[in-house]
Amino acid sequence: MCIEPEIHFLTCQTRDGHILEIKHQVTSLR
């Protein structure tokens, strides 16, 4: 998978060869 809970900004390459930029906030529940 592309999304990891510890990463705020992640650049993922899809199967189509396009670059998908994922931006998300991390909520620490630990």
C-alpha positions, 0 to 999 in steps of 0.5 A: 500500500501507498499510505503509511501512518508515519509519513505526512507526505508520500509520493506513490507511483501507480501502475499506470506510471503516473505520480500520485501525491498523497498528503495526510495528517497523522493522528497518533493513537499510541 
